[in-house]
Amino acid sequence: MKPALLLTACVLLLGACRNQGSRYPVQEVRLSGETLTDNALLALGPDQVRTLLGQALEDTRRFEPTEGKSLGQTRPWRMTLELPFTREVLKDDGKHTYAEVGATLVLERFGGDLPERYEVVGLGEVRLDAETPQGRRKALRAALEAALKQVSESAVLQLAALERPNAALVQDLQSTDARIREFALRTLAERRHPSAAPLLIEQLKSTEADTVRRAIGALVEMRAANAVPALIDLARGKEVGFLQEIVFALGEIGGSEAEAYLYTVAQGHDQPAIQAAAQQALDTLYASRKHGSPEARGTDPANQTSR
């Protein structure tokens, strides 16, 4: 074979390999939230938004509708789209206005031992070329399409992570793509893999409240006793509502250090609401111990050394 033909064949083969991957059946696509049903800025009806989402999903070449198809034992996914906000924001030191659209896509699957639920988010940003009604609408619609593209691609990455073995996911934690790292970490945390806990503990230092809350939730799911000192540090100086969340998390994780902290708070905190929350968390901890759960004894895989 001539060198030029050989090079062409290699390029085509490489492209084919990159395009390969599982196809995910989608049974239903739902829309949720007032932003989708009453939005004069976008001036798009729900059916139009659903069509745009359908196109973004189709463009990934990884999703297929299940209507009229026999699935056998395959469990399809249900998707729910919400647009938390559509807005205009001044950036570049106030020199330019940008249209922003946030999108949240929830993936759910039922019929197994437990229901599965995953959430991906996107943010579309487009600079306004003209601050007129037509210019604003054009920019917002372009931002919407960008957000839908992001959540569709993220949905593929999330579902692909679920299919990967732990060793591959641990390698993905070093990826240069932040989304791949995020979904690998999510999946490892769901599987209670030891390598996830240190990274989640590091996320407790984030300045973004949502990131911290997601990390706390994942650490609770893992029953990661090695996260207790960091959670206690995190509790210092927090407002009542957030402190209650941390207290309840410590009650779910358990262990002697968490118990000692909760007892101290229940006995002597200056806020009655926090005292009550700590006592409730202690009751949860005692109940777990009474039932002899491995989590209460601190023997969860999340606290062991990775092999």
N, C-alpha and C positions, 0 to 999 in steps of 0.2 A: 504493500500500500504506500502511495506517495506520502511524504511528510505532511503536506497541507491537508490531505484527506484524513490522515491519522489524527492530526490536531483537531479537525472539525468533529470527527467521531468522538474523541475524548471529551470535547466541550459539550456535545449533545448528551453523552452518557452521564456526565457530571450534573447537567441540568435536570436530567430525568431522575437521578438519585435524590437531588434536593427536593424535587416535587413529590417524591413518594412519601407516604404516611397514611396513618389510619384515617378513615372517613367516619364522621360522627353523625349518627342519625338524630334529627331534630323533629320532635313530634308537634311542638307548639311554640309559637312566639307571641308573647304577651307584651302589652304596654301598660305602664303604671305611672300615676302621678299627674298632678294638675298641669305641669309644664307641657305635657304632651297633648292635653285635651283643650287647653285654653291659653294660647300663646300668640298674641298679636304680632310680636316681633318676628317670629319665624313664619307665621301665616301658612303653616302646613298642618293638614289634618292628620289624625292618627294613622289612617291607611297609607298616607304618603310617607310618613316616617317609617312605618313597617316595611314599605317597599324599599326605602333606602337601606334599612338594616339588612333586609334580605339580600340586596345586591352586595353589601359589604361582606356578608357571610359567604355568599357564592364566590366572591373574588378570592377568598382564601383557598378555595378548591378542597376544603376539608369537611364541609358540612353538607348534608343532604336531607331534604324533607322526607318524611316517612309516609305521607299520605298515599293510601292505596297499595302500600308495600307490605309484604309478609316479613316480619322481623325475627320470627322464631324465638330464640332465647335472648336476643339482643334487647337491651333496655335503652330506649331513646331518651334524649335530653329535652327538658322544657326550658325555654329562655324567657326571661322577663326584663324588659328594658325600661329604665327610668332616666329622665333628664333632670338632675337635681337643680340645675340653674342654666339660664341663658342670660348673659350680661355683657356690658361694655366696661372696659377697664382702661384707665390711662397708664401708659408705660413709657419707657424711654425718657424718664424725667419729665413726664407730663407732655411730651411732644406729640405723641401719637395715641390714637384710640384703637383698642383691639376688641373684637368680638370674641367671646369665650362661651363655649358650650361644654358642660360636664355630662358624662354618660356613665351609667352603672348598668352592667349586664349580669344578671343572676342566672347561674346554670344549676338546674335541679334534675335529679334522676331518682326514680322510685322503683320499688319492686325487689330490691336486694335485702340483705340482712338489716341494713340501716339506710335511711334516705341520705342522699349525697347532695350537698349544696356548696357552690363556689361562687365567688363574686369577683368581677374584674371591673376596672374603672378606666376611663379615658378622658382626656381634656383636649378639645379642639380650640386652637387660637389662630385668628386671622386678622390682619390689620385692615382697618377701614380705609378704602381708597377715597371715599366721599362720604361726608357726614350728612347724607340725605336719607329719606326713608328707603329708597331703592338701594342705596349703598349699604345701609345698615342690614337690610334683609339679605342682600347678596353675601355679605361677610358672615352673618350668622349661619346661613345655610351651608356655606363652605366650612365653617367651624364645626357644624353638626356632622357633616360627612367625614371630617377628619376624626372626630371623636368616635363615630361608629366604626371607622376603619381600625382605630386603636383597640376598641373592646373586642372586635371580631378577631384580630390577630392575637390579642392576649388570651381570648378563650381557647384558641388553638394551642397556645403554649401551656396553659393550665391543664387542659385535657391530655396533652402529650406527656406532661410531667407525671400524671397519674399512671402512665404505662411504663415508666422507666424504673429500672431496679435501683436500689439504694446506692450502689457504688457509682452509677452514672449520675445520680442526683447530687452526690457529694462532689463529684467533679464539676457539675453545673454551678455549684456555689462559687466557683472561681471565674465564671463567665464574665465577659466584658459587657454583656447585655443585662441591664438591671432587672428586666422583666424575667429573664430566665433564672436569675439568682432568686428573685422573689418567689416564683412558683416552685422552684426546687426546695426552698426553705419551707414553704407552706406544706408541701407534700411530705417532707421528712418529719416535720413537726406532727403532722397527722398520723404518721406511722410511729411516732415516739422514738425517732432515731436519735442516738446520743449526740451526734454532731450538730443537731439543730439548736439545742439549748444555749450554748455559748453565744451564738449569733442573735438569738432572740433576747437574751439578757443584754447584749450590746444595744439592741434597738430600744431598750427602756430609757436610754439617754437621749433619744430623739426629742427635738423641740416640737414635733408634730403630734398632737394629742391622739389622732387616729392611729398613727403608727405605734404609739405606746400601748394603746388599748388592744390593738390586734396582737401585739407581742405578749401582753398579759394573758389574753384569752388562749393563745397557743401554749404558753407555759402551764396554764391551768390544765388544759387538755392533756399535756404530757405528764402532769404531776411532777414537775421538775423541782425537786427539793433544793437543788443547787442554786435555784433562782431566789430563794427566800431572802438571803442577805440583801440582794439588789432591790427587791421589792420593799423591804423595810427602809432602805435608804431612800427609795423613791417616795415613800410616804411622808417624808419630812417636809413640812411647810405647804402641803397640798390643801386645797379647799375641801370642804366637807364631802361633797358629792364624789369627787375623785378618790378621796381617802377611803370612803366606804367601799368603793370598787376594789381597792387594793386589799382592804381588810377581808372582804369576802373571798378574794383570790387566795389569800394566805390560808384561810380556813379550808378551801378546797384542796390545796396542795398538801397541807399538813406537815408533820414532822415536829421534833422537839423545839427547834428554834422558832418556828411559826407559832407553836402553842404558847411558848413563854412570852412572846411579843403580844399575842392576842390577850393573854391573861392580864398583862400589865396595862394594856389599853382599856380593857373592860373594867378594870378596877379603878383607874386613875385619870382617864382622859377628861379634859375640861369641857368637852362637848357631849351632852347626854346622847345625841344621835350616834356619835362614834362609839361611845360605850356600849350602846345597844347593839350596834352592828358587830362589834368585836365579840360580844357574848353570843350572838347568833352564829358567828363564824366558828366560835369554840364549840358550840353545840353540834355544828356540822362535822367538825373534826372528831369530836368524841363519838358521834354516830358511826363515822367511817371506821374508827378503831374498833368499835364494838362488833361490827360486822366482819372484822378481820381482813379488810381489803389490803392487797399488796401495796397500794398507794400510801395507805396510812402507815405502813411499816417502812416506807422509803426504799422499796426494792424494785421500783419501776425501771425499765431499761433506759429511760431518759437520764437517769443518774449514774449509769454505768459507763465505763470507759469503752469507747468504740474499738472494735476489733477488726 
